Amino acid sequence: MKQKKIEQYIQEYFNGHIFAAYGCSLGGSFVSLLVSRENIHIDHAIIGSSDMDQTSKFLAKLQTALVMSIIYPLITGKGSRLAKKFISKRVNTQDENADYRKKFMELKGIGSGIDFSFISKESMKNQFCSDLYTKVGQQIQVPHTTIHIFYAKKMGEKYRKRYEKYFKQPDIIEFDLRHEELLLDASRWVKEVCMACHVC
């Protein structure tokens, strides 16, 4: 298990105790697992607008199979001409989300000139699929650990309900933003993380 390797590293190099950990998307589930397993201690666990999807492995694999035809060519530049055309059209569509979409693609390295063709389809499938079926438990609460949730309100109210289901009395910090949009503004992201941890 990956979380076990992370725990071993923290135990070996940090005596099993770190001040803060931040995770978004699958990273949010990993931070949640590290807290709930209690093999190490984290003072401030920050969940960065993760969607916290939790489904069966069967449904996760089905959903992964459906979206891989879009995601893989988008990241690696590989794939059919039709898929590339669809992606290009979608990325360049001018609407109210155009700027967000462009910055989000840049965050993923798309259009950066970096060659991501080395990424295997199997690796990407595992990443996407595990994000869907990784379960973190319910009403997570650990003494002397504060769980901060960066809640992007434009994701929808259902995500707030998920956070309240999986965590007991979390510190929910609201942003009028979309999924992981805070990451697109590095200086603001640093400021918000520091404020959550009371270090600035």
C-alpha positions in Angstrom: 0.0 0.0 0.0 1.3 3.4 -0.9 0.2 5.0 2.3 2.3 2.5 4.2 5.4 3.6 2.3 4.6 7.2 3.1 4.1 6.4 6.8 7.5 4.5 6.9 9.2 7.5 5.3 7.7 10.0 7.8 8.5 7.7 10.7 12.1 7.3 9.5 12.9 10.9 8.7 10.5 12.9 10.8 10.0 10.7 13.9 6.4 10.0 12.8 5.2 13.6 13.2 4.7 16.3 10.6 3.3 19.8 11.0 1.1 19.8 7.9 0.1 17.9 4.8 -1.9 19.1 1.7 -3.6 16.9 -0.8 -6.0 17.6 -3.6 -7.8 15.1 -5.8 -6.4 11.6 -5.0 -3.9 13.4 -2.7 -6.9 14.5 -0.5 -7.9 10.9 0.0 -4.3 9.9 0.8 -4.0 12.7 3.4 -7.3 11.5 4.9 -6.1 7.9 5.1 -2.8 9.0 6.7 -4.8 10.8 9.4 -7.3 8.1 10.0 -4.8 5.2 10.2 -3.0 7.1 13.1 0.4 5.4 12.3 1.9 8.9 12.1 0.6 12.3 13.3 -0.2 15.3 11.2 -1.1 18.6 13.0 -2.9 20.2 10.1 -4.4 18.0 7.3 -5.5 20.1 4.4 -7.9 18.7 1.8 -7.7 20.9 -1.3 -11.2 20.8 -2.9 -11.0 17.1 -3.5 -14.2 15.6 -5.0 -13.9 12.6 -2.6 -15.6 10.2 -5.1 -16.1 6.8 -3.5 -17.6 4.0 -5.6 -17.1 0.3 -6.2 -14.1 -1.0 -8.2 -16.4 -2.2 -11.0 -18.1 1.2 -11.5 -14.6 2.9 -11.1 -13.2 0.8 -13.9 -16.3 1.4 -16.1 -16.0 5.2 -15.7 -12.3 5.1 -16.2 -12.7 3.2 -19.5 -15.2 5.8 -20.7 -13.0 8.8 -20.0 -9.5 7.5 -20.8 -10.1 8.1 -24.5 -10.3 11.8 -23.7 -7.8 12.1 -20.8 -4.9 10.1 -22.2 -4.6 12.0 -25.6 -5.1 15.3 -23.7 -2.1 14.7 -21.4 0.2 12.8 -23.7 -0.7 14.0 -27.2 -1.3 10.4 -28.2 -4.5 9.1 -29.6 -6.8 9.2 -32.6 -7.1 12.3 -34.8 -10.8 12.5 -33.9 -10.1 12.5 -30.1 -7.4 15.3 -30.6 -9.9 17.3 -32.7 -12.6 17.0 -30.0 -10.2 18.0 -27.3 -8.8 21.0 -29.2 -12.3 22.3 -29.9 -13.3 21.8 -26.2 -10.2 23.5 -24.8 -10.5 26.5 -27.2 -14.3 27.1 -26.7 -14.9 30.6 -25.6 -17.3 30.8 -22.7 -17.3 31.9 -19.1 -15.0 29.0 -18.1 -12.5 29.6 -20.9 -9.8 31.3 -18.8 -10.2 28.7 -16.0 -10.0 25.8 -18.5 -6.9 27.3 -20.1 -5.1 27.8 -16.8 -6.1 24.3 -15.6 -4.7 22.8 -18.7 -1.4 24.7 -18.2 -1.3 23.4 -14.6 -1.5 19.9 -16.0 1.4 20.7 -18.4 -0.8 20.9 -21.5 0.6 23.5 -23.9 3.7 23.8 -21.8 5.9 22.3 -24.5 6.9 19.4 -22.1 6.7 16.0 -23.6 4.4 13.7 -21.5 4.3 10.9 -24.1 6.3 8.8 -21.7 3.3 8.3 -19.5 1.8 4.9 -20.0 -1.9 4.4 -20.4 -1.9 1.8 -17.7 -0.3 4.2 -15.2 -2.9 6.9 -16.0 -5.7 4.3 -15.7 -4.5 3.3 -12.3 -4.3 6.9 -11.1 -7.8 7.8 -12.3 -9.4 4.6 -11.2 -7.9 4.6 -7.7 -9.1 8.1 -7.2 -12.7 6.8 -7.7 -12.6 3.8 -5.3 -10.2 4.8 -2.6 -12.3 4.8 0.6 -11.4 7.0 3.5 -14.0 6.1 6.2 -16.5 8.3 7.9 -16.5 10.9 10.6 -12.7 11.0 10.7 -11.4 12.8 13.8 -8.1 12.4 15.5 -6.9 14.1 18.7 -4.7 17.1 18.1 -5.2 17.0 14.3 -7.2 19.8 12.6 -8.7 18.8 9.3 -9.1 21.8 7.0 -11.2 21.6 3.9 -10.7 24.0 1.0 -14.3 23.9 -0.3 -14.7 25.3 -3.8 -18.4 26.3 -3.7 -18.8 26.2 -7.5 -18.3 22.4 -7.3 -21.7 22.2 -5.7 -23.4 21.7 -2.3 -23.1 17.9 -2.6 -19.3 18.2 -2.0 -19.9 20.0 1.3 -22.2 17.2 2.4 -19.4 14.6 1.5 -16.9 16.5 3.6 -19.3 16.6 6.5 -19.9 12.8 6.1 -16.3 11.8 5.9 -14.9 14.2 8.6 -16.2 15.1 12.0 -16.3 18.8 12.7 -13.8 19.8 9.9 -12.7 23.4 9.4 -14.4 24.1 6.1 -12.9 27.1 4.4 -15.2 28.3 1.5 -14.0 29.8 -1.8 -16.1 31.0 -4.6 -14.1 28.9 -7.0 -14.2 25.8 -9.2 -12.5 22.4 -8.6 -8.8 23.0 -7.7 -9.0 26.5 -9.0 -7.0 27.8 -6.0 -4.0 26.0 -7.3 -4.0 28.3 -10.3 -3.0 31.2 -8.1 0.2 30.1 -6.4 0.7 33.1 -4.2 -2.9 33.0 -2.9 -2.6 29.2 -2.4 0.5 29.7 -0.2 -1.3 32.5 1.8 -4.4 30.4 2.4 -2.4 27.3 3.5 -0.4 29.4 5.9 -3.5 31.1 7.3 -5.2 27.7 7.8 -2.2 26.5 9.7 -1.9 29.8 11.7 1.7 30.5 10.5 1.1 34.0 9.0 
